[in-house]
Amino acid sequence: MKRWALMLIGITMASAPVLVSAQVSLATVVDLAQRNSSAVRLAGADLQRANAALSESRDAYMPNLTFNSGLPAFHDVGFTGGVPSIMGASVQSMVFSVPQNHYIAAARTAVKAATLSLKDAREQVTLDASTAYIELDTVNTELNAARQQEGFADRLVAIEQERAEAGVDPLSDLLQARLTAAELKLKRMHLETRAATLGKELSSLTGLPSASITPDHASIPEIPEVKADQAGHATAAVESARMVALSKQTTARGDQMGGFIPQISFGGIYNRTTTILNNFNEYYNKPIPTNSFSSGFSIQVPLFDMIRSAKARGSAAEALRAKVEAEQAQRQNEIQIATLTGSLRELDTLAEIATLKQQIANEQLKSVLAQMELGNGSVSGPAAQPQLSPKAEQLALIDERQKFQDALDAGLDLSKARLSLLRALGHMEDWLGELHAK
């Protein structure tokens, strides 16, 4: 047993680094986030409750059977007025009720609302997980570039140190190089903090250890481009609010009709009587029958019921409130679409500008490297350009890496805006399809 235990521990320890360094695809992260999300579980519980309420409203027409049994503790003395039964059963069910039919319809609509609310919770988790995953992938790429920048900055400081000691450059150039190195160090620390925060966020969403979440860039599909003028679907949140309003309106209608429409119910009672510990037979001309059964229909005709009228007014107020909330949700979604559309146009242009700046910096870097390798050409004399120093090379490398990170930031902002617009237009199913296809 000890040998087996040691082998198991060894295998676990040997596989631990593999698990830590393993990449997790975006589709896996989204699936785990949907399963682990507390919002999704709460929405699922609301759906179960809505289904239970629907069953409860429908079961009013199902017979309700009740069994009871009991024996007297002491011998009865005199005529108590009750029927001495050793056991009994009763059955009850509703036969006709127009308000109850409205309550059943309201419960069905409430189930639809809960289903849409669950869908909305899943879509929100999908958006949160996708955004955090894409941002972590971008931050990791920027972090690699920032570390490269730090290396270039350290090399720049060393060059300026030598040039300052040789009297070629003033001390201010050395201080400026140190300032640049310190700023790049701070930026790298900020990116490390951001990466750790995003790892914790994804860990909270998926339930995975934060150290084991390494994004796989190849698993991120291209975000579908949608525009506000395209035909969009109503979001699950808006549709859920509409269903809630419709459910409350139907309930209010049932409460209102319950004040003037009769209700018919059926009932039956069976009793098995006993003469143990009592002398009831002394008070009747004939012995009490052993078995007794009765049944009938109960018709309730509402004539004057202030409690029911007050309940109907309260239900009508709740229905009005739900209707206003649904209209408000629709307006807020329309405002969000308009805001995202305007931001998307600006972010698209900013991303294009950042990409062009990166390309320019890359070309400038190539030119500097070529001049460093080949010199300033064969031109000599006063009009000849001075030979570039290693300082210019490091500055060009730092600038190219900075423009690269700026382009990544612009692309990240554009991706976030596109995902948010997808959700506002009700096209998150398209994004989920892209994930599973990837």
C-alpha positions as CSV (number, residue, x, y, z in Angstrom):
1,M,0.0,0.0,0.0
2,K,2.9,2.4,0.8
3,R,4.5,1.7,-2.6
4,W,1.2,2.3,-4.4
5,A,0.7,5.6,-2.4
6,L,4.2,6.7,-3.2
7,M,3.7,6.0,-6.9
8,L,0.4,7.9,-6.9
9,I,2.1,10.9,-5.3
10,G,4.9,10.7,-7.7
11,I,2.6,10.6,-10.7
12,T,0.6,13.6,-9.3
13,M,3.7,15.7,-8.7
14,A,5.1,14.8,-12.2
15,S,1.8,15.8,-13.9
16,A,1.3,19.0,-11.8
17,P,3.6,21.2,-14.0
18,V,1.9,19.9,-17.1
19,L,-1.5,20.9,-15.7
20,V,-0.2,24.3,-14.6
21,S,1.3,25.1,-18.0
22,A,-1.5,23.6,-20.1
23,Q,-3.4,26.0,-22.4
24,V,-7.2,26.4,-22.0
25,S,-9.3,27.2,-25.0
26,L,-11.8,30.0,-25.0
27,A,-14.7,27.6,-25.7
28,T,-13.7,25.6,-22.6
29,V,-13.5,28.7,-20.5
30,V,-17.0,29.8,-21.6
31,D,-18.5,26.4,-20.9
32,L,-17.0,26.1,-17.5
33,A,-18.0,29.7,-16.6
34,Q,-21.6,28.9,-17.6
35,R,-21.6,25.8,-15.4
36,N,-19.9,27.5,-12.4
37,S,-21.7,30.9,-12.5
38,S,-23.8,31.7,-9.5
39,A,-26.0,34.0,-11.6
40,V,-26.8,31.1,-13.9
41,R,-27.5,28.8,-11.0
42,L,-29.8,31.4,-9.5
43,A,-31.6,31.8,-12.8
44,G,-31.9,28.0,-13.0
45,A,-33.4,27.9,-9.5
46,D,-35.9,30.6,-10.5
47,L,-36.9,28.5,-13.5
48,Q,-37.5,25.5,-11.3
49,R,-39.6,27.6,-9.0
50,A,-41.6,28.9,-12.0
51,N,-42.2,25.3,-13.1
52,A,-43.3,24.3,-9.6
53,A,-45.7,27.3,-9.5
54,L,-47.2,26.2,-12.9
55,S,-47.7,22.6,-11.6
56,E,-49.3,24.0,-8.4
57,S,-51.8,26.1,-10.4
58,R,-52.7,23.2,-12.7
59,D,-52.9,20.7,-9.9
60,A,-55.9,22.7,-8.5
61,Y,-58.0,20.6,-10.9
62,M,-56.4,17.4,-9.7
63,P,-58.1,15.5,-6.8
64,N,-56.5,16.1,-3.5
65,L,-56.7,13.0,-1.3
66,T,-56.2,13.3,2.5
67,F,-56.2,10.4,5.0
68,N,-56.6,10.8,8.8
69,S,-56.8,8.4,11.7
70,G,-57.2,8.6,15.5
71,L,-58.4,6.9,18.6
72,P,-59.8,8.5,21.8
73,A,-57.3,8.6,24.7
74,F,-59.9,7.9,27.4
75,H,-63.5,6.6,27.5
76,D,-65.9,9.2,26.2
77,V,-68.6,10.2,28.7
78,G,-72.0,11.5,27.4
79,F,-72.9,12.7,23.9
80,T,-70.0,14.8,22.5
81,G,-71.7,15.6,19.2
82,G,-68.9,14.4,17.0
83,V,-68.8,11.2,14.9
84,P,-66.6,8.7,16.5
85,S,-64.4,7.6,13.6
86,I,-61.3,5.5,13.8
87,M,-60.1,6.5,10.3
88,G,-61.2,8.8,7.5
89,A,-60.4,10.1,4.1
90,S,-61.4,13.1,2.1
91,V,-61.0,14.1,-1.6
92,Q,-61.3,17.6,-3.0
93,S,-60.7,19.2,-6.4
94,M,-61.7,22.3,-8.4
95,V,-64.1,21.7,-11.2
96,F,-64.7,25.2,-12.7
97,S,-62.9,28.4,-12.1
98,V,-62.3,31.1,-14.7
99,P,-59.7,33.0,-12.5
100,Q,-57.8,29.7,-12.0
101,N,-57.5,29.4,-15.8
102,H,-55.9,32.9,-15.9
103,Y,-53.5,31.9,-13.1
104,I,-52.4,28.8,-15.1
105,A,-51.8,31.0,-18.2
106,A,-49.9,33.5,-16.0
107,A,-47.7,30.7,-14.6
108,R,-46.9,29.4,-18.1
109,T,-45.8,32.9,-19.1
110,A,-43.7,33.1,-15.9
111,V,-42.0,29.9,-17.0
112,K,-41.1,31.5,-20.4
113,A,-39.8,34.6,-18.5
114,A,-37.6,32.5,-16.3
115,T,-36.3,30.5,-19.3
116,L,-35.4,33.8,-21.0
117,S,-33.8,35.1,-17.8
118,L,-31.7,31.9,-17.7
119,K,-30.6,32.5,-21.3
120,D,-29.7,36.1,-20.5
121,A,-27.6,35.0,-17.5
122,R,-25.8,32.5,-19.7
123,E,-25.1,35.2,-22.4
124,Q,-23.8,37.7,-19.7
125,V,-21.4,35.0,-18.4
126,T,-20.3,34.3,-22.0
127,L,-19.6,38.0,-22.5
128,D,-17.7,38.3,-19.2
129,A,-15.7,35.2,-19.8
130,S,-14.9,36.0,-23.4
131,T,-13.9,39.6,-22.6
132,A,-11.6,38.6,-19.7
133,Y,-10.1,35.8,-21.7
134,I,-9.3,38.0,-24.8
135,E,-8.0,40.7,-22.5
136,L,-5.7,38.3,-20.6
137,D,-4.4,37.0,-24.0
138,T,-3.7,40.6,-25.1
139,V,-2.1,41.5,-21.7
140,N,0.2,38.5,-21.9
141,T,1.4,39.5,-25.4
142,E,1.9,43.1,-24.1
143,L,3.8,41.8,-21.1
144,N,6.3,40.0,-23.4
145,A,6.7,43.2,-25.4
146,A,7.2,45.2,-22.1
147,R,9.9,42.8,-20.9
148,Q,11.6,43.3,-24.2
149,Q,11.3,47.0,-23.8
150,E,12.9,46.7,-20.4
151,G,15.9,44.9,-21.9
152,F,16.3,47.6,-24.5
153,A,16.0,50.3,-21.8
154,D,18.7,48.6,-19.7
155,R,20.9,48.5,-22.7
156,L,20.2,52.2,-23.3
157,V,21.1,53.1,-19.8
158,A,24.4,51.2,-20.1
159,I,25.2,53.0,-23.4
160,E,24.4,56.4,-21.9
161,Q,26.5,55.6,-18.8
162,E,29.5,54.9,-21.0
163,R,28.8,58.0,-23.2
164,A,28.4,60.2,-20.1
165,E,31.6,58.9,-18.6
166,A,33.4,59.5,-21.9
167,G,32.0,63.1,-22.0
168,V,30.2,62.5,-25.3
169,D,26.6,63.0,-23.9
170,P,25.5,65.3,-21.0
171,L,24.3,63.8,-17.7
172,S,20.7,64.8,-18.6
173,D,20.7,62.1,-21.3
174,L,21.7,59.5,-18.8
175,L,19.0,60.6,-16.4
176,Q,16.5,60.6,-19.2
177,A,17.5,57.0,-20.1
178,R,17.1,56.0,-16.4
179,L,13.7,57.7,-16.3
180,T,12.6,55.8,-19.4
181,A,13.8,52.5,-17.9
182,A,11.9,53.3,-14.6
183,E,8.7,54.1,-16.6
184,L,8.9,50.9,-18.5
185,K,9.5,48.9,-15.3
186,L,6.4,50.5,-13.8
187,K,4.4,49.7,-17.0
188,R,5.6,46.1,-16.8
189,M,4.5,45.9,-13.2
190,H,1.1,47.3,-14.1
191,L,0.7,44.7,-16.8
192,E,1.7,41.9,-14.4
193,T,-0.8,43.1,-11.9
194,R,-3.5,43.3,-14.6
195,A,-2.7,39.8,-15.8
196,A,-2.9,38.4,-12.2
197,T,-6.3,40.2,-11.7
198,L,-7.7,38.8,-14.9
199,G,-6.4,35.3,-13.9
200,K,-8.3,35.6,-10.6
201,E,-11.4,36.8,-12.5
202,L,-11.3,33.8,-14.9
203,S,-10.6,31.5,-11.9
204,S,-13.7,32.9,-10.2
205,L,-15.8,32.4,-13.3
206,T,-14.6,28.9,-14.2
207,G,-13.5,27.4,-10.9
208,L,-10.1,26.5,-12.3
209,P,-6.9,27.5,-10.5
210,S,-5.7,30.9,-11.7
211,A,-2.2,29.5,-12.4
212,S,-3.6,26.9,-14.8
213,I,-5.4,29.3,-17.1
214,T,-3.1,30.1,-20.0
215,P,-5.0,31.5,-23.0
216,D,-4.7,29.9,-26.4
217,H,-4.7,32.6,-29.0
218,A,-5.6,30.2,-31.8
219,S,-8.9,29.4,-30.0
220,I,-10.1,33.0,-30.3
221,P,-12.3,33.3,-33.4
222,E,-12.9,36.5,-35.3
223,I,-15.7,38.5,-33.8
224,P,-18.6,38.8,-36.2
225,E,-19.2,42.4,-37.4
226,V,-22.7,43.7,-36.8
227,K,-24.2,47.1,-37.1
228,A,-27.1,48.8,-35.4
229,D,-28.9,49.2,-38.7
230,Q,-28.9,45.4,-39.2
231,A,-32.0,43.4,-38.2
232,G,-31.4,42.5,-34.6
233,H,-33.1,40.1,-32.2
234,A,-34.7,41.3,-29.0
235,T,-32.4,40.4,-26.2
236,A,-33.3,37.8,-23.7
237,A,-33.4,40.3,-20.9
238,V,-35.9,42.5,-22.7
239,E,-38.1,39.6,-23.7
240,S,-38.0,38.2,-20.2
241,A,-39.2,41.6,-18.8
242,R,-42.0,41.5,-21.4
243,M,-43.0,38.0,-20.3
244,V,-43.0,39.1,-16.6
245,A,-45.3,42.0,-17.4
246,L,-47.6,39.8,-19.4
247,S,-47.7,37.2,-16.6
248,K,-48.6,39.9,-14.0
249,Q,-51.3,41.3,-16.3
250,T,-52.8,37.9,-16.7
251,T,-52.7,37.4,-12.9
252,A,-54.4,40.8,-12.3
253,R,-57.1,39.8,-14.8
254,G,-57.7,36.6,-12.9
255,D,-57.9,38.4,-9.6
256,Q,-60.3,40.9,-11.1
257,M,-62.6,38.2,-12.5
258,G,-62.6,36.3,-9.3
259,G,-64.8,39.0,-7.7
260,F,-67.9,38.2,-9.8
261,I,-67.6,34.8,-11.4
262,P,-68.7,31.7,-9.5
263,Q,-66.4,28.8,-8.6
264,I,-67.3,25.2,-8.5
265,S,-65.5,22.5,-6.4
266,F,-66.0,18.8,-5.7
267,G,-65.5,17.1,-2.4
268,G,-66.0,13.7,-0.9
269,I,-65.6,12.4,2.7
270,Y,-65.4,8.8,4.0
271,N,-65.4,7.8,7.7
272,R,-65.1,4.5,9.4
273,T,-66.8,4.8,12.8
274,T,-66.1,2.9,16.0
275,T,-67.8,2.4,19.3
276,I,-64.6,1.7,21.2
277,L,-64.3,3.7,24.4
278,N,-67.7,5.4,23.9
279,N,-71.4,4.7,24.3
280,F,-72.7,6.6,21.3
281,N,-75.1,3.8,20.4
282,E,-77.2,4.5,23.5
283,Y,-78.2,7.9,22.0
284,Y,-79.5,6.6,18.7
285,N,-82.5,4.4,17.7
286,K,-80.2,2.4,15.5
287,P,-76.5,1.5,15.8
288,I,-74.0,3.8,14.2
289,P,-73.0,2.4,10.7
290,T,-69.5,1.2,10.4
291,N,-68.9,3.0,7.1
292,S,-70.1,6.4,6.0
293,F,-69.5,8.4,2.8
294,S,-70.7,11.7,1.5
295,S,-69.9,13.8,-1.6
296,G,-71.1,16.9,-3.4
297,F,-70.4,20.0,-5.3
298,S,-69.6,23.3,-3.7
299,I,-70.6,26.5,-5.6
300,Q,-69.2,29.7,-4.3
301,V,-70.8,32.9,-5.6
302,P,-68.9,36.1,-4.7
303,L,-71.2,38.8,-3.7
304,F,-69.2,41.2,-1.5
305,D,-65.5,40.6,-0.8
306,M,-63.4,43.6,0.0
307,I,-60.3,41.5,0.5
308,R,-60.5,40.1,-3.0
309,S,-61.1,43.6,-4.4
310,A,-58.1,45.0,-2.6
311,K,-56.0,42.1,-3.9
312,A,-57.1,42.8,-7.5
313,R,-56.1,46.4,-7.2
314,G,-52.7,45.4,-5.9
315,S,-52.2,42.9,-8.7
316,A,-53.2,45.6,-11.3
317,A,-50.5,47.9,-9.8
318,E,-47.9,45.2,-10.0
319,A,-48.8,44.6,-13.6
320,L,-48.5,48.3,-14.4
321,R,-45.1,48.4,-12.7
322,A,-43.9,45.4,-14.6
323,K,-45.0,46.9,-17.9
324,V,-43.1,50.1,-17.2
325,E,-40.0,48.2,-16.3
326,A,-40.2,46.2,-19.6
327,E,-40.5,49.5,-21.5
328,Q,-37.6,51.0,-19.6
329,A,-35.4,47.9,-20.3
330,Q,-36.2,48.3,-24.0
331,R,-35.3,52.0,-24.0
332,Q,-32.0,51.3,-22.1
333,N,-31.1,48.7,-24.6
334,E,-31.7,51.0,-27.5
335,I,-29.6,53.7,-25.8
336,Q,-26.8,51.2,-25.3
337,I,-26.9,50.2,-28.9
338,A,-26.6,53.8,-30.0
339,T,-23.7,54.4,-27.6
340,L,-21.9,51.3,-28.7
341,T,-22.4,52.1,-32.4
342,G,-20.8,55.5,-32.0
343,S,-18.0,54.2,-29.9
344,L,-17.4,51.4,-32.4
345,R,-16.8,53.8,-35.3
346,E,-14.3,55.7,-33.2
347,L,-12.5,52.6,-31.9
348,D,-12.3,51.2,-35.4
349,T,-10.6,54.4,-36.6
350,L,-8.3,54.4,-33.5
351,A,-7.3,50.8,-34.2
352,E,-6.5,51.7,-37.8
353,I,-4.4,54.6,-36.7
354,A,-2.5,52.5,-34.1
355,T,-1.8,49.8,-36.7
356,L,-0.4,52.4,-39.1
357,K,1.8,53.9,-36.4
358,Q,3.1,50.4,-35.6
359,Q,3.9,49.8,-39.3
360,I,5.7,53.2,-39.5
361,A,7.7,52.4,-36.4
362,N,8.6,49.0,-37.8
363,E,9.8,50.6,-41.0
364,Q,11.8,53.2,-39.1
365,L,13.4,50.4,-37.0
366,K,14.4,48.6,-40.2
367,S,16.0,51.8,-41.5
368,V,17.9,52.3,-38.3
369,L,19.1,48.7,-38.2
370,A,20.2,49.0,-41.8
371,Q,22.1,52.2,-41.2
372,M,23.7,50.6,-38.1
373,E,24.9,47.7,-40.2
374,L,25.9,49.5,-43.4
375,G,26.7,52.9,-42.1
376,N,25.6,56.2,-43.7
377,G,26.7,55.3,-47.2
378,S,29.5,56.6,-49.3
379,V,28.5,60.3,-49.0
380,S,31.1,62.3,-47.2
381,G,31.7,65.9,-46.5
382,P,29.6,68.6,-44.6
383,A,26.3,67.4,-46.2
384,A,26.9,63.8,-45.0
385,Q,24.5,62.4,-42.3
386,P,26.2,61.5,-39.0
387,Q,26.7,57.9,-38.2
388,L,23.9,56.5,-36.0
389,S,25.0,55.5,-32.5
390,P,23.8,52.3,-30.6
391,K,21.6,54.7,-28.6
392,A,19.4,55.4,-31.7
393,E,19.0,51.6,-32.2
394,Q,17.7,51.1,-28.6
395,L,15.4,54.1,-28.9
396,A,14.0,52.7,-32.2
397,L,13.5,49.3,-30.6
398,I,11.7,50.7,-27.6
399,D,9.5,52.9,-29.8
400,E,8.5,49.9,-32.1
401,R,7.6,47.8,-29.1
402,Q,5.5,50.7,-27.7
403,K,3.6,51.2,-30.9
404,F,3.0,47.4,-31.0
405,Q,1.4,47.5,-27.5
406,D,-0.7,50.6,-28.5
407,A,-2.0,48.6,-31.5
408,L,-2.9,45.7,-29.2
409,D,-4.7,48.0,-26.8
410,A,-6.7,49.6,-29.6
411,G,-7.6,46.1,-31.0
412,L,-8.7,45.0,-27.5
413,D,-11.0,48.0,-27.1
414,L,-12.5,47.3,-30.5
415,S,-13.1,43.6,-29.6
416,K,-14.8,44.6,-26.4
417,A,-17.1,47.0,-28.1
418,R,-18.0,44.5,-30.8
419,L,-18.8,41.8,-28.2
420,S,-21.0,44.3,-26.3
421,L,-22.8,45.3,-29.4
422,L,-23.4,41.6,-30.3
423,R,-25.1,41.2,-26.9
424,A,-27.1,44.4,-27.2
425,L,-28.4,43.3,-30.6
426,G,-29.3,39.8,-29.4
427,H,-26.6,38.1,-31.5
428,M,-24.7,36.3,-28.8
429,E,-25.8,33.0,-30.3
430,D,-23.7,33.9,-33.3
431,W,-20.6,34.3,-31.1
432,L,-21.3,31.0,-29.3
433,G,-21.5,29.3,-32.7
434,E,-18.2,30.8,-33.7
435,L,-16.7,29.4,-30.4
436,H,-17.9,25.9,-31.0
437,A,-16.9,26.0,-34.6
438,K,-13.4,27.1,-33.7
